[in-house]
Amino acid sequence: MNNKLWTISAAMLLSGAIYQTATAAEADPGGTMESSAAVETVTFESLDADADGAISQDEAQGNPALSALWEEVDTNKDGQLDEAEFSAVEITGGSEGGAE
């Protein structure tokens, strides 16, 4: 059941990323926009704002996808994510990590 949840979550994140990319391409078919809506990869370091080696629930608020999956991702239920817990999301969720 958990694998099914991860698969569905990953598919939703990926479809959102594809939609954002397609929308950006339609808005600027010639590719002349200086800033694009390219999907940004979320890294552990980018969410660990205080650089203490863990992502707290407060820090995770910066990524709605990660926040929505918090209960499943925080496997040891200590209220924070270590790099191993976060990496499991990156692997399962593709380039979003995320979280996106």
N, C-alpha and C positions, 0 to 999 in steps of 0.2 A: 504494500500500500504506500509506504514511504517513497519507494522508487517511482511510483506512478505520480505522486505529488511533485517530486523533483522534476520529472520529465515534463509534466504540464507547466510547471513554473518556468523551466528553461525554455520551453516552446513559446510561452507568453513573452518572456524577455526578448528572445530572438525576433519574434514577429514585430515587437515594438521597435527594435533597432532597425529592422528592415524597413518598416513604415517610415521612420524618421529619415533614413537615408534616401528613400524613394521620394518623399515629400521635398527634401532639400534639392534633389536633382530636378524635380518638376518646377520648382520655384526659380531655378537658375540653370536652365538646360545647357547653356554655353559654358558653365563653370567659371563665371567671371566674378562671383561674389567673393569679397575679401575674407569674410568669415562664413563658415558653413556649419550646418547642423550635424556634422559628422559625429558618430557615436564615439564616446570617450570610454576607454577601458578604465574601470575602477580598480585601484590597487589597494592592498592592505595599508600601505603607507599613507595613501591619500585620505583614508578614513580614520586612521589612528592619529588624530589631531595633536594629542599631547605626547606622542611618541613613547608611550610606556610599554609597547609591545602587545597591546590588547585593544580591541575595539569595544568601547562601552555602548550601552543602549543609547545614550545621549549622542555619541559620535555616529552611531548607525542611522540616526534620524536624517542625516544628510543623503541617505540612499533609500528611497521609499520601497524599492523591491527587497532590499535586505531587511528593512524594518518589518515588512509584512511576513517574512519568513523567519523572524528571530527565534521563535520557540523551537522550530525544527533545526535551525543552524547551531544554536547554543546547546550542543549535545551533552555537555557535562553540567549544564544548568547553573553555571557560576555567575551569570549576569554579564559576561563579556566573551568576546570571541578571540581566541588565539589564532596564530597563523594557520595551524592545521585545520581548524574549523572553517576559517574563511576560505582556505584553499579548496576544501570540498565543494563549496559553492561555486568557486571559479571553474573548477573542472566540470561540474554538472551543468552550470549555467552558461558555459561558453565564455565569450569575450566580455560579457556584461559583468560578470562577477557578482553582481550585483546583484546587480544588483540590481542593472542597471539598474 
